[in-house]
Amino acid sequence: MTARRWTSAAAVAVALALVATGAPATVAVPHLPARSATTSAGGGAGGDPSAVEATVEVTPAAPPAPGTARTFGSDEARATGDDVVTATSDVSGFATVGVTWSGRADADLDVAARTSDDGGATWSAWGPMEVEAPDPGAPEGGSAPLVVGEVDRVEVAVGNVAAEGVRDVELVVVDPGRGAVDRAAADPSLDDDGALSPFGKGAGGVVRLPGAVATGDQHDGPAIRSRADWGADESLMTWTPRQGQVEGAIIHHTAGTNSYTSSQVPSIIRGIYTYHAKTRGWGDIGYNFLVDRWGRIWEGRTGGVELEIVGAHAVGVNDETVGVSVLGNYEQATVSDAAVRGVIDLLAWKLALHGVPARGYTTLDGSREARISGHRDVGSTACPGASISRRMTEIRSKVAHDQARWGHLWNKSTGYLVEYRPHATRDEVWFVSGSTRHLLTSTRARAALAKRLGRASYASRTFLTSLERGTDFDSRWARVPSGRYVMLDGNGDLMWATACGTVRHWGGDCTAPRIPDRAKDAFDVEPISFFARSDRTGYLYRIHEGRRERVYTRDAWWRLTRAVGWSELRDVKVTSALLNEFPAGPSHR
């Protein structure tokens, strides 16, 4: 049989720029000798010293030997008879396993796993594996990844195979490898034995730049460890980051062992990443963020922690929600207070950033759901486990309370300033609106935009290159959907004019491209107001709110200039043709 083998191969002016815009048990089902293939999940670290390569072993499943018992699973889900296939594999590293199949991605299968830490002499009890809801049109189905940890062997059994018409059932074992990031994540003060888990026992630092996210000081949020901190091998990345919208959050658990140490957290995330990105073909890890049992927050899916990055964590609601997964199985173990606090800290900041209140309801995939929901609320699954589900009311209440802390960030999602560091001594700041990016070359423009949008957050090169390139910044004209012409001036103010003559007078032209409302809404838009003197008659006018207002007396002139904060009399000479483009307004005497 053929084994699967893998190889890895900001605005424009905001104006212009934006444009385009258990107990051991002996069981009767024997393990089968597996013909398997061990391959590297990635083609190398790509020059990134923090990247850690994972290896993947794929073992085809087959019916058990004739005459052996074919019963497995829990009392609630037990499969028997000839409609069962099994697969067994040796395990190395702090492993993650999964099961995949072809034929029917939405097949209703019973999937269970057990482990041995003595080479198969004795086995743990069977534990159920979640079957993931498939994306519409997906050619293959699969289980959720299961973190089995440091064991010698793993066996899976899959029931209802014939009845559901599936084929090519395979056991996938991911060895996440080892690297310096594992030692860097170690904190002996955190490690303890914890409580019993399905496969054994078990119950914040800051990122480095230029890593995948900004430091806590830079993004003004909780400390978030970067993808580099868990050793992401970016050569596995085939997904192009997409921006959606954040209407709420979905909380998950990763399932599997709770018996992990602080140094093993990167291994867990790498195992899930490899399974999601390669085995399931998602191109990246599905969760936007992960939280370990000590409350440390880790960046998941690439793109930028402050952006509205679409995840792959809950079918039907990925475009509208942020996915946060707690490492561990909380159907069978009690979630720690520290992990809950980590989720609360993350969501209070993240939802405030996008103007989403923690309390109340929103519409997700056509259904009315709480803005902070568990995975089981939007899908047919036990995730995030009974222990976390019992604390959802508490989580919502505390997130709502803590959002006041982030009031200065509230609803900054009309546009983003993002920073990319192509070199250790150089950075670039871009304005991102929708699907376009615009390089800010002016420090004054950066400061003006930062005043309204907040400081720049870090964005990956992968995310930036997925956007269309807009015009680089300098003071320019563009047109908004209403048809008005707007200019981002040197002070970062967005001004508007109704006449082409005004546009030309201030260095623009009426062929400027349109910008989206998303860009316009990032600024305080004010009408261009100035004093103009006709080059033909010498008459003085105030151009204000799209009209020309004749100023007859010196007293009126002084009165009007003081109203706008001027301390001297000044005007600009304009053509009569330009003046005539403005309709007549009130006069001042």
VEXZA-316439 format. One record per residue (C-alpha): y, x negated, z negated; residue number from 1; residue in one letter. Coordinates in nm, 3 decimals, padded with zeros to 5 digits, always signed. Each point is the difference from the previous one (the first is absolute). Layout:
BEGIN
> v,u,w,resi,resn
> Y,X,Z,NUM,A
...
***
This chain:
BEGIN
> v,u,w,resi,resn
> +00.000,+00.000,+00.000,1,M
> +00.356,-00.111,+00.057,2,T
> +00.219,-00.097,-00.293,3,A
> +00.370,+00.075,+00.022,4,R
> +00.216,-00.312,+00.022,5,R
> +00.372,-00.010,-00.067,6,W
> +00.251,-00.262,+00.096,7,T
> +00.363,-00.003,-00.101,8,S
> +00.178,-00.089,+00.217,9,A
> +02.916,+00.895,-00.536,10,A
> +00.410,+00.190,+00.157,11,A
> +00.075,-00.038,+00.288,12,V
> +00.219,+00.062,-00.065,13,A
> -00.184,+00.237,-00.197,14,V
> +00.163,+00.170,+00.257,15,A
> -00.111,-00.183,+00.297,16,L
> -00.299,-00.149,-00.141,17,A
> -00.154,+00.302,-00.115,18,L
> +00.006,+00.120,+00.324,19,V
> -00.308,+00.037,+00.160,20,A
> -00.101,+00.148,-00.187,21,T
> -04.339,-00.351,-03.541,22,G
> -00.345,-00.024,-00.147,23,A
> -00.249,-00.184,+00.225,24,P
> -00.257,+00.230,+00.156,25,A
> -00.300,-00.074,+00.219,26,T
> -00.009,+00.224,+00.306,27,V
> -00.262,+00.066,+00.261,28,A
> +00.209,-00.060,+00.312,29,V
> -00.065,-00.360,+00.102,30,P
> +00.260,-00.218,+00.164,31,H
> -00.058,-00.089,+00.363,32,L
> +00.019,-00.347,+00.139,33,P
> +00.328,+00.009,+00.189,34,A
> +00.074,-00.155,+00.333,35,R
> +00.368,-00.056,-00.047,36,S
> +00.289,-00.202,+00.129,37,A
> +00.246,-00.185,-00.217,38,T
> +00.333,-00.058,+00.171,39,T
> +00.350,-00.096,-00.096,40,S
> +00.221,+00.306,-00.017,41,A
> +00.295,-00.199,+00.125,42,G
> +00.057,-00.286,+00.236,43,G
> +00.175,-00.214,-00.257,44,G
> +00.294,+00.001,-00.229,45,A
> +00.244,-00.046,+00.287,46,G
> +00.172,-00.286,-00.179,47,G
> +00.068,+00.208,-00.311,48,D
> -00.121,-00.203,-00.298,49,P
> -00.027,+00.313,-00.215,50,S
> -00.233,+00.185,+00.240,51,A
> -00.364,+00.031,-00.104,52,V
> -00.268,+00.073,+00.259,53,E
> -00.262,+00.263,-00.071,54,A
> -00.350,+00.018,+00.146,55,T
> -00.176,+00.319,+00.103,56,V
> -00.373,+00.069,+00.012,57,E
> -00.127,+00.303,+00.188,58,V
> -00.353,+00.128,-00.067,59,T
> -00.148,+00.291,+00.201,60,P
> -00.158,+00.277,-00.205,61,A
> -00.351,+00.131,+00.069,62,A
> -00.245,+00.252,-00.150,63,P
> -00.183,-00.120,-00.312,64,P
> -00.359,-00.115,+00.031,65,A
> -00.251,+00.285,+00.040,66,P
> -00.141,+00.140,-00.320,67,G
> +00.291,-00.104,-00.223,68,T
> +00.219,+00.237,-00.189,69,A
> +00.314,+00.104,+00.184,70,R
> +00.207,+00.144,-00.281,71,T
> +00.338,-00.132,-00.107,72,F
> +00.340,+00.113,-00.116,73,G
> +00.141,+00.194,-00.290,74,S
> -00.119,+00.335,-00.126,75,D
> +00.285,+00.160,+00.192,76,E
> -00.078,-00.168,+00.331,77,A
> -00.364,-00.096,+00.050,78,R
> -00.153,-00.080,+00.337,79,A
> -00.375,+00.001,+00.054,80,T
> -00.259,-00.006,+00.274,81,G
> -00.003,-00.163,+00.338,82,D
> +00.372,+00.046,+00.057,83,D
> +00.092,-00.322,-00.183,84,V
> +00.078,-00.354,+00.114,85,V
> +00.053,-00.303,-00.221,86,T
> +00.135,-00.352,+00.033,87,A
> +00.000,-00.293,-00.239,88,T
> +00.197,-00.323,+00.011,89,S
> +00.056,-00.311,-00.204,90,D
> +00.348,-00.022,-00.145,91,V
> +00.233,-00.289,-00.064,92,S
> +00.350,-00.015,-00.139,93,G
> +00.178,+00.287,-00.173,94,F
> -00.125,+00.233,+00.268,95,A
> +00.110,+00.327,+00.153,96,T
> -00.250,+00.214,+00.192,97,V
> +00.013,+00.301,+00.230,98,G
> -00.213,+00.207,+00.234,99,V
> +00.088,+00.088,+00.359,100,T
> -00.166,+00.208,+00.271,101,W
> +00.057,+00.138,+00.347,102,S
> -00.072,+00.337,+00.158,103,G
> +00.201,+00.230,-00.224,104,R
> +00.295,-00.143,-00.187,105,A
> +00.024,+00.313,-00.214,106,D
> -00.372,+00.011,-00.090,107,A
> -00.086,+00.145,-00.342,108,D
> -00.212,-00.283,-00.134,109,L
> -00.125,-00.085,-00.348,110,D
> +00.072,-00.368,-00.058,111,V
> -00.093,-00.194,-00.312,112,A
> -00.020,-00.362,-00.106,113,A
> -00.164,-00.206,-00.271,114,R
> +00.018,-00.368,-00.091,115,T
> -00.210,-00.273,-00.151,116,S
> +00.111,-00.313,-00.176,117,D
> -00.345,-00.159,-00.020,118,D
> -00.098,-00.019,+00.363,119,G
> -00.146,+00.350,+00.019,120,G
> -00.237,-00.015,-00.297,121,A
> +00.189,+00.282,-00.168,122,T
> +00.265,+00.235,+00.134,123,W
> +00.289,+00.200,-00.136,124,S
> -00.004,+00.376,+00.024,125,A
> +00.109,+00.150,+00.331,126,W
> +00.372,+00.071,+00.026,127,G
> +00.158,+00.228,+00.262,128,P
> +00.228,-00.137,+00.271,129,M
> +00.289,+00.208,+00.132,130,E
> -00.010,+00.097,+00.369,131,V
> +00.346,-00.037,+00.149,132,E
> +00.160,+00.278,+00.197,133,A
> +00.026,-00.127,+00.359,134,P
> +00.312,-00.011,+00.209,135,D
> -00.011,+00.258,+00.281,136,P
> -00.194,-00.139,+00.292,137,G
> -00.136,-00.299,-00.194,138,A
> -00.318,-00.129,+00.171,139,P
> -00.162,-00.126,-00.321,140,E
> -00.038,+00.128,-00.353,141,G
> -00.015,-00.195,-00.320,142,G
> -00.002,-00.003,-00.375,143,S
> +00.288,-00.111,-00.212,144,A
> -00.026,-00.366,-00.102,145,P
> -00.187,-00.059,-00.325,146,L
> +00.076,-00.310,-00.208,147,V
> -00.333,-00.111,-00.147,148,V
> +00.123,-00.331,-00.140,149,G
> -00.216,-00.301,-00.072,150,E
> -00.358,+00.116,+00.054,151,V
> -00.300,-00.148,+00.183,152,D
> -00.110,+00.291,+00.214,153,R
> +00.120,+00.341,+00.106,154,V
> -00.193,+00.288,+00.147,155,E
> +00.131,+00.318,+00.158,156,V
> -00.181,+00.319,+00.088,157,A
> +00.141,+00.260,+00.238,158,V
> -00.132,+00.356,+00.014,159,G
> +00.037,+00.282,+00.256,160,N
> +00.003,-00.253,+00.283,161,V
> -00.219,+00.197,+00.243,162,A
> +00.142,+00.337,-00.099,163,A
> +00.354,-00.122,+00.070,164,E
> -00.091,-00.175,+00.325,165,G
> +00.129,-00.344,-00.092,166,V
> -00.131,-00.336,+00.114,167,R
> +00.066,-00.372,-00.043,168,D
> +00.033,+00.024,-00.378,169,V
> +00.100,-00.341,-00.137,170,E
> +00.061,-00.161,-00.336,171,L
> +00.311,-00.222,+00.003,172,V
> +00.042,-00.266,-00.268,173,V
> +00.332,-00.184,-00.026,174,V
> +00.018,-00.331,-00.183,175,D
> +00.377,-00.035,-00.056,176,P
> -00.018,-00.376,-00.041,177,G
> +00.182,-00.206,-00.260,178,R
> +00.339,-00.168,+00.002,179,G
> +00.290,-00.136,-00.200,180,A
> +00.148,+00.350,-00.024,181,V
> -00.292,+00.105,-00.222,182,D
> +00.082,-00.272,-00.252,183,R
> +00.370,+00.083,+00.023,184,A
> -00.073,+00.363,-00.090,185,A
> -00.199,-00.095,-00.310,186,A
> +00.146,+00.098,-00.336,187,D
> -00.250,-00.056,-00.285,188,P
> +00.212,+00.210,-00.234,189,S
> -00.083,+00.304,+00.214,190,L
> -00.375,-00.040,+00.038,191,D
> -00.246,+00.195,-00.212,192,D
> -00.334,+00.171,+00.041,193,D
> +00.120,+00.360,+00.010,194,G
> -00.228,+00.298,+00.040,195,A
> -00.317,+00.075,+00.193,196,L
> +00.036,+00.047,+00.374,197,S
> -00.250,+00.101,+00.267,198,P
> -00.095,-00.362,+00.061,199,F
> +00.075,-00.180,-00.328,200,G
> +00.265,-00.031,-00.267,201,K
> +00.370,+00.048,+00.017,202,G
> +00.264,+00.244,-00.119,203,A
> +01.553,-00.774,+00.483,204,G
> +00.126,-00.321,+00.187,205,G
> +00.255,-00.021,+00.280,206,V
> -00.052,-00.081,+00.367,207,V
> +00.101,-00.321,+00.170,208,R
> +00.234,-00.020,+00.296,209,L
> -00.042,-00.020,+00.288,210,P
> -00.300,+00.218,-00.078,211,G
> -00.061,+00.352,+00.116,212,A
> +00.243,+00.170,-00.238,213,V
> +00.318,-00.078,-00.185,214,A
> +00.021,-00.097,-00.364,215,T
> +00.078,+00.260,-00.260,216,G
> +00.361,-00.121,-00.012,217,D
> +00.032,+00.030,+00.376,218,Q
> -00.143,+00.343,+00.060,219,H
> +00.134,+00.125,-00.334,220,D
> -00.337,+00.153,-00.086,221,G
> -00.306,-00.080,-00.208,222,P
> -00.179,-00.331,+00.046,223,A
> -00.231,+00.032,+00.301,224,I
> -00.249,-00.270,+00.092,225,R
> -00.007,-00.073,+00.370,226,S
> -00.278,-00.003,+00.258,227,R
> +00.015,-00.378,-00.020,228,A
> -00.073,+00.028,-00.372,229,D
> -00.338,+00.159,+00.070,230,W
> -00.076,-00.229,+00.290,231,G
> +00.031,+00.236,+00.295,232,A
> -00.136,-00.160,+00.317,233,D
> +00.258,+00.135,+00.243,234,E
> -00.220,-00.094,+00.295,235,S
> -00.193,+00.320,-00.080,236,L
> +00.314,+00.210,+00.052,237,M
> -00.019,+00.208,+00.317,238,T
> +00.202,+00.303,-00.118,239,W
> +00.363,+00.031,+00.109,240,T
> +00.210,+00.117,-00.295,241,P
> +00.151,+00.345,+00.042,242,R
> +00.278,+00.170,-00.192,243,Q
> -00.059,+00.357,-00.107,244,G
> +00.176,+00.184,-00.279,245,Q
> -00.063,+00.018,-00.373,246,V
> -00.027,+00.354,-00.130,247,E
> -00.231,-00.082,-00.291,248,G
> -00.276,-00.226,-00.129,249,A
> -00.380,+00.017,-00.009,250,I
> -00.186,-00.177,-00.281,251,I
> -00.348,-00.144,+00.059,252,H
> -00.259,-00.216,-00.169,253,H
> -00.197,-00.264,+00.186,254,T
> -00.342,+00.086,-00.155,255,A
> -00.261,-00.257,-00.095,256,G
> +00.002,-00.237,-00.289,257,T
> +00.252,+00.007,-00.282,258,N
> -00.147,-00.329,-00.122,259,S
> +00.247,-00.236,+00.161,260,Y
> +00.214,-00.278,-00.139,261,T
> +00.361,-00.069,+00.083,262,S
> -00.103,-00.283,+00.234,263,S
> -00.235,+00.233,+00.193,264,Q
> +00.271,+00.249,+00.098,265,V
> +00.090,-00.186,+00.323,266,P
> -00.370,-00.001,+00.096,267,S
> -00.019,+00.377,-00.044,268,I
> +00.305,+00.058,+00.219,269,I
> -00.123,-00.244,+00.267,270,R
> -00.338,+00.175,+00.009,271,G
> +00.163,+00.342,+00.049,272,I
> +00.241,-00.147,+00.256,273,Y
> -00.281,-00.153,+00.206,274,T
> -00.207,+00.319,-00.010,275,Y
> +00.296,+00.221,+00.097,276,H
> +00.147,-00.237,+00.260,277,A
> -00.317,-00.115,+00.175,278,K
> -00.298,+00.216,-00.089,279,T
> +00.187,+00.330,+00.019,280,R
> +00.231,-00.121,+00.276,281,G
> +00.322,+00.096,-00.176,282,W
> +00.164,-00.339,+00.064,283,G
> +00.128,-00.033,-00.358,284,D
> -00.068,+00.119,-00.353,285,I
> +00.054,+00.373,-00.037,286,G
> +00.193,+00.012,-00.328,287,Y
> +00.372,-00.074,-00.015,288,N
> -00.032,-00.136,-00.355,289,F
> -00.275,-00.084,-00.248,290,L
> +00.019,-00.016,-00.380,291,V
> -00.251,-00.188,-00.216,292,D
> -00.117,+00.104,-00.345,293,R
> +00.270,-00.212,-00.166,294,W
> +00.275,+00.179,+00.192,295,G
> +00.077,-00.282,+00.244,296,R
> +00.125,+00.137,+00.334,297,I
> -00.119,-00.149,+00.330,298,W
> +00.135,+00.052,+00.351,299,E
> -00.258,+00.159,+00.228,300,G
> +00.075,+00.099,+00.357,301,R
> +00.238,-00.232,+00.181,302,T
> +00.350,+00.085,+00.119,303,G
> +00.225,-00.022,-00.305,304,G
> -00.024,+00.156,-00.344,305,V
> +00.334,+00.182,+00.033,306,E
> -00.066,+00.153,+00.339,307,L
> -00.174,+00.328,+00.080,308,E
> -00.317,-00.168,+00.125,309,I
> -00.277,+00.234,+00.115,310,V
> -00.325,-00.070,-00.182,311,G
> -00.362,+00.101,+00.064,312,A
> -00.094,+00.139,-00.337,313,H
> -00.023,+00.380,+00.036,314,A
> -00.071,+00.167,+00.334,315,V
> +00.269,+00.250,+00.101,316,G
> +00.273,-00.120,-00.236,317,V
> +00.031,-00.372,+00.077,318,N
> +00.329,+00.041,+00.189,319,D
> +00.163,+00.178,-00.293,320,E
> -00.125,-00.173,-00.313,321,T
> -00.030,-00.338,-00.168,322,V
> -00.356,-00.086,-00.107,323,G
> -00.058,-00.171,-00.335,324,V
> -00.351,-00.097,-00.110,325,S
> -00.110,-00.110,-00.346,326,V
> -00.274,-00.263,+00.005,327,L
> -00.312,+00.142,-00.164,328,G
> -00.215,+00.312,-00.026,329,N
> +00.170,+00.260,-00.217,330,Y
> -00.252,+00.274,+00.049,331,E
> -00.224,-00.187,-00.243,332,Q
> +00.241,-00.217,-00.199,333,A
> +00.328,+00.063,-00.180,334,T
> +00.310,-00.122,+00.177,335,V
> +00.207,-00.241,-00.207,336,S
> +00.347,+00.084,-00.125,337,D
> +00.124,-00.318,+00.166,338,A
> -00.127,+00.113,+00.341,339,A
> +00.166,+00.339,-00.042,340,V
> +00.324,-00.171,-00.099,341,R
> -00.020,-00.218,+00.310,342,G
> -00.034,+00.310,+00.220,343,V
> +00.294,+00.164,-00.178,344,I
> +00.225,-00.305,+00.038,345,D
> -00.085,-00.030,+00.369,346,L
> +00.048,+00.367,+00.089,347,L
> +00.321,+00.044,-00.200,348,A
> +00.159,-00.275,+00.211,349,W
> -00.166,+00.078,+00.332,350,K
> +00.066,+00.375,-00.001,351,L
> +00.360,-00.047,-00.119,352,A
> +00.053,-00.241,+00.286,353,L
> -00.088,+00.278,+00.245,354,H
> +00.178,+00.278,-00.187,355,G
> -00.320,+00.178,-00.107,356,V
> -00.003,+00.164,-00.345,357,P
> -00.325,-00.044,-00.191,358,A
> -00.022,+00.362,-00.107,359,R
> -00.045,+00.297,+00.227,360,G
> -00.190,+00.067,+00.320,361,Y
> +00.014,-00.087,+00.365,362,T
> -00.194,+00.099,+00.312,363,T
> -00.269,-00.249,+00.101,364,L
> -00.215,+00.071,+00.302,365,D
> +00.097,+00.367,-00.017,366,G
> -00.086,+00.041,-00.370,367,S
> +00.228,+00.019,-00.300,368,R
> -00.079,-00.292,-00.228,369,E
> +00.156,-00.174,-00.298,370,A
> +00.215,-00.291,+00.112,371,R
> -00.221,-00.229,-00.205,372,I
> -00.361,+00.102,+00.062,373,S
> -00.346,-00.143,-00.036,374,G
> -00.213,-00.065,+00.306,375,H
> -00.231,+00.288,-00.099,376,R
> +00.298,+00.238,+00.027,377,D
> +00.033,-00.067,+00.374,378,V
> -00.360,-00.085,+00.095,379,G
> -00.363,+00.069,-00.083,380,S
> -00.062,-00.290,-00.236,381,T
> -00.039,-00.087,-00.368,382,A
> +00.279,-00.260,+00.037,383,C
> +00.196,-00.101,-00.209,384,P
> -00.259,+00.084,-00.262,385,G
> +00.000,+00.240,-00.293,386,A
> +00.179,-00.238,-00.235,387,S
> +00.305,-00.048,+00.224,388,I
> +00.000,+00.367,+00.101,389,S
> +00.032,+00.103,-00.364,390,R
> +00.318,-00.208,-00.025,391,R
> +00.178,+00.125,+00.313,392,M
> +00.235,+00.228,-00.196,393,T
> +00.094,-00.292,-00.222,394,E
> +00.054,-00.227,+00.300,395,I
> +00.231,+00.251,+00.171,396,R
> +00.201,+00.054,-00.318,397,S
> +00.048,-00.370,-00.073,398,K
> +00.083,-00.086,+00.362,399,V
> +00.266,+00.274,-00.004,400,A
> +00.143,-00.139,-00.324,401,H
> +00.005,-00.359,+00.127,402,D
> +00.161,+00.087,+00.334,403,Q
> +00.338,+00.010,-00.174,404,A
> -00.033,-00.377,-00.032,405,R
> +00.012,-00.026,+00.380,406,W
> +00.285,+00.241,+00.064,407,G
> +00.199,-00.268,+00.183,408,H
> -00.279,-00.018,+00.259,409,L
> -00.038,+00.372,+00.049,410,W
> -00.060,+00.099,+00.361,411,N
> +00.085,-00.330,+00.168,412,K
> -00.229,+00.087,+00.290,413,S
> +00.264,+00.084,+00.265,414,T
> -00.047,-00.355,+00.122,415,G
> -00.112,-00.333,-00.135,416,Y
> +00.116,-00.354,-00.029,417,L
> -00.301,-00.225,+00.030,418,V
> -00.029,-00.373,-00.037,419,E
> -00.241,-00.220,+00.190,420,Y
> -00.039,-00.371,-00.067,421,R
> -00.117,-00.179,+00.314,422,P
> +00.056,-00.333,-00.173,423,H
> +00.025,-00.119,-00.359,424,A
> +00.368,-00.090,+00.044,425,T
> +00.109,+00.290,+00.220,426,R
> -00.007,+00.376,-00.025,427,D
> +00.083,+00.293,+00.226,428,E
> +00.132,+00.337,-00.108,429,V
> -00.061,+00.300,+00.220,430,W
> +00.111,+00.361,-00.010,431,F
> -00.300,+00.226,+00.063,432,V
> +00.043,+00.360,+00.105,433,S
> -00.293,+00.201,+00.124,434,G
> -00.186,-00.217,+00.249,435,S
> +00.282,-00.247,+00.077,436,T
> +00.112,-00.325,-00.162,437,R
> +00.343,-00.159,+00.025,438,H
> +00.086,-00.354,-00.104,439,L
> +00.304,-00.028,-00.225,440,L
> +00.189,-00.314,+00.092,441,T
> +00.309,+00.073,-00.211,442,S
> -00.004,-00.066,-00.375,443,T
> +00.276,+00.260,-00.037,444,R
> -00.218,+00.257,+00.169,445,A
> -00.291,-00.094,-00.225,446,R
> +00.216,+00.052,-00.307,447,A
> +00.135,+00.331,+00.126,448,A
> -00.345,+00.134,+00.076,449,L
> -00.145,-00.129,-00.325,450,A
> +00.272,+00.189,-00.186,451,K
> -00.138,+00.326,+00.139,452,R
> -00.368,-00.076,+00.053,453,L
> -00.077,-00.244,-00.278,454,G
> -00.113,-00.357,+00.032,455,R
> -00.236,-00.109,+00.274,456,A
> -00.370,+00.037,-00.064,457,S
> -00.257,-00.234,+00.147,458,Y
> -00.177,+00.106,+00.318,459,A
> -00.287,-00.173,+00.171,460,S
> +00.021,-00.143,+00.350,461,R
> -00.278,+00.242,+00.094,462,T
> +00.219,+00.295,-00.093,463,F
> +00.316,-00.130,+00.167,464,L
> -00.173,-00.079,+00.328,465,T
> -00.142,+00.352,+00.009,466,S
> +00.356,+00.135,+00.037,467,L
> +00.216,+00.015,+00.310,468,E
> +00.274,-00.263,+00.012,469,R
> +00.347,+00.155,-00.016,470,G
> +00.337,-00.166,+00.058,471,T
> +00.105,-00.274,-00.239,472,D
> +00.291,+00.078,-00.226,473,F
> +00.364,-00.047,+00.062,474,D
> +00.269,+00.269,-00.013,475,S
> -00.092,+00.233,+00.284,476,R
> +00.022,+00.350,+00.122,477,W
> -00.282,+00.248,+00.042,478,A
> -00.036,+00.373,+00.035,479,R
> -00.155,+00.234,-00.255,480,V
> -00.197,+00.312,+00.098,481,P
> +00.306,+00.222,-00.047,482,S
> +00.170,-00.189,+00.283,483,G
> +00.258,-00.175,-00.217,484,R
> +00.057,-00.369,+00.048,485,Y
> -00.039,-00.211,-00.311,486,V
> +00.080,-00.361,-00.081,487,M
> -00.122,-00.214,-00.286,488,L
> +00.305,-00.202,-00.088,489,D
> +00.019,-00.343,-00.158,490,G
> +00.008,+00.151,-00.350,491,N
> -00.323,+00.186,+00.054,492,G
> +00.164,+00.342,+00.033,493,D
> -00.123,+00.236,+00.268,494,L
> +00.299,+00.151,+00.182,495,M
> +00.003,+00.273,+00.261,496,W
> +00.221,+00.088,+00.291,497,A
> +00.008,+00.292,+00.241,498,T
> +00.168,-00.167,+00.298,499,A
> -00.125,-00.265,+00.237,500,C
> +00.346,-00.154,-00.002,501,G
> -00.032,-00.071,-00.371,502,T
> -00.334,-00.158,+00.060,503,V
> +00.145,-00.224,+00.269,504,R
> +00.303,-00.088,-00.211,505,H
> -00.223,-00.125,-00.279,506,W
> -00.216,-00.212,+00.230,507,G
> -00.276,+00.239,+00.096,508,G
> -00.093,+00.218,+00.292,509,D
> -00.138,+00.346,+00.047,510,C
> -00.335,-00.116,+00.137,511,T
> -00.118,-00.105,-00.345,512,A
> -00.351,+00.119,-00.084,513,P
> -00.076,+00.271,-00.252,514,R
> -00.108,-00.071,-00.355,515,I
> -00.227,+00.225,-00.206,516,P
> +00.126,+00.215,-00.283,517,D
> -00.216,-00.211,-00.230,518,R
> +00.229,-00.295,+00.067,519,A
> +00.322,+00.197,-00.021,520,K
> -00.101,+00.149,-00.333,521,D
> -00.021,-00.344,-00.154,522,A
> +00.379,-00.029,+00.008,523,F
> +00.316,+00.166,-00.118,524,D
> +00.140,+00.127,+00.331,525,V
> +00.376,+00.024,+00.015,526,E
> +00.235,+00.094,+00.284,527,P
> +00.206,-00.278,+00.148,528,I
> +00.352,+00.043,-00.137,529,S
> +00.286,-00.227,+00.104,530,F
> +00.367,+00.000,+00.096,531,F
> +00.068,-00.036,+00.373,532,A
> +00.323,-00.050,+00.196,533,R
> +00.021,+00.112,+00.360,534,S
> +00.055,-00.290,+00.236,535,D
> +00.212,+00.225,+00.224,536,R
> +00.217,+00.211,-00.235,537,T
> -00.015,-00.198,-00.323,538,G
> -00.087,+00.317,-00.193,539,Y
> -00.209,-00.051,-00.314,540,L
> -00.317,+00.195,-00.067,541,Y
> -00.272,+00.011,-00.262,542,R
> -00.347,+00.030,+00.153,543,I
> -00.197,+00.195,-00.256,544,H
> -00.321,+00.208,+00.010,545,E
> -00.001,-00.003,+00.378,546,G
> +00.362,+00.120,+00.047,547,R
> +00.338,-00.161,+00.072,548,R
> +00.267,+00.082,-00.259,549,E
> +00.363,-00.081,+00.090,550,R
> +00.183,-00.185,-00.278,551,V
> +00.375,+00.071,+00.032,552,Y
> +00.160,-00.168,-00.300,553,T
> -00.024,-00.326,-00.182,554,R
> -00.054,+00.187,-00.329,555,D
> -00.301,+00.179,+00.145,556,A
> -00.137,-00.330,+00.123,557,W
> +00.032,-00.155,-00.345,558,W
> -00.158,+00.305,-00.162,559,R
> -00.300,-00.012,+00.233,560,L
> -00.052,-00.374,-00.032,561,T
> +00.005,+00.018,-00.379,562,R
> -00.262,+00.273,+00.018,563,A
> -00.240,-00.241,+00.170,564,V
> +00.087,-00.289,-00.231,565,G
> +00.217,-00.202,+00.239,566,W
> +00.288,-00.202,-00.147,567,S
> +00.184,-00.064,+00.326,568,E
> +00.093,+00.181,+00.317,569,L
> -00.222,-00.092,+00.290,570,R
> -00.135,+00.159,+00.314,571,D
> -00.183,-00.088,+00.319,572,V
> +00.140,+00.048,+00.349,573,K
> -00.216,+00.224,+00.217,574,V
> +00.029,+00.150,+00.343,575,T
> +00.130,+00.350,+00.055,576,S
> -00.328,+00.077,+00.177,577,A
> -00.189,-00.076,-00.318,578,L
> +00.235,+00.210,-00.211,579,L
> -00.042,+00.293,+00.236,580,N
> -00.376,-00.006,-00.050,581,E
> +00.056,+00.129,-00.353,582,F
> +00.101,+00.366,-00.045,583,P
> +00.333,+00.056,-00.173,584,A
> -00.010,+00.048,-00.374,585,G
> +00.264,+00.073,-00.264,586,P
> +00.324,-00.198,-00.006,587,S
> +00.150,-00.185,-00.295,588,H
> +00.372,-00.009,-00.086,589,R
***
